């Protein structure tokens, strides 16, 4: 448990896992030591299911925000999320 960061949303769980691996390779200094949490979101008929790639846990919300600041600077979407 603990704060996480949302990094991407994809339609398929396998694609989300592959994206996580790619992000770890691009940003090892920020994502090293963090785990993957897939959050399944069903947005209903007409929109469907998405899988959020979330990384964490971070020690606290400030650490999650700091990671997002670095990733934003590199052009990567990042949004802190509560556990």
C-alpha positions in Angstrom: 0.0 0.0 0.0 1.0 3.6 -0.4 0.8 6.3 -3.1 1.2 5.3 -6.7 1.5 7.1 -10.0 -0.6 6.5 -13.0 1.5 6.3 -16.2 -0.7 5.0 -19.0 -4.1 3.5 -19.9 -4.4 0.7 -22.4 -7.2 -1.5 -23.6 -5.5 -4.9 -23.0 -3.8 -6.1 -19.8 -0.9 -7.6 -21.9 -0.3 -4.3 -23.6 -0.3 -2.6 -20.2 2.4 -5.0 -18.9 4.5 -4.5 -22.0 4.2 -0.7 -21.6 5.3 -1.0 -17.9 8.4 -2.9 -19.0 9.2 -0.3 -21.7 8.7 2.6 -19.2 11.1 0.9 -16.7 13.7 0.7 -19.5 13.2 4.4 -20.4 13.1 5.7 -16.8 15.1 3.3 -14.6 16.2 6.1 -12.3 12.6 7.0 -11.4 10.9 3.6 -11.6 13.6 1.3 -10.2 12.3 -0.6 -7.1 8.7 0.1 -7.8 6.1 -2.5 -8.6 3.4 -2.6 -11.2 -0.3 -2.3 -10.2 -2.8 -2.7 -13.0 -6.1 -1.0 -12.2 -9.0 -2.3 -14.3 -11.5 0.4 -15.2 -14.8 -0.4 -16.8 -16.1 2.8 -18.2 -19.3 1.2 -19.4 -21.1 0.5 -22.6 -19.8 2.4 -25.5 -16.4 3.1 -23.9 -15.3 -0.3 -22.5 -12.5 -1.5 -20.3 -9.1 0.1 -19.8 -6.1 -1.0 -17.7 -4.2 1.7 -15.9 -0.4 1.2 -15.6 0.3 2.3 -12.0 3.7 2.2 -10.3 4.4 2.2 -6.6 4.2 2.2 -3.7 6.0 5.5 -2.9 7.0 6.4 0.6 4.5 9.3 0.6 2.4 11.6 -1.6 5.3 14.0 -1.9 7.6 11.3 -3.3 5.0 10.4 -5.9 4.6 14.0 -6.9 8.4 14.4 -7.2 8.6 11.4 -9.5 5.8 12.8 -11.7 7.7 16.1 -11.9 10.7 14.3 -13.3 8.6 12.3 -15.7 6.7 15.3 -16.9 10.0 17.0 -17.7 10.7 14.0 -20.0 7.3 14.3 -21.7 5.8 11.3 -19.9 2.2 11.4 -18.6 2.2 10.9 -14.8 -0.5 11.5 -12.3 -0.3 10.6 -8.6 -3.0 8.4 -7.3 -4.0 7.4 -3.7 -3.6 3.8 -2.7 
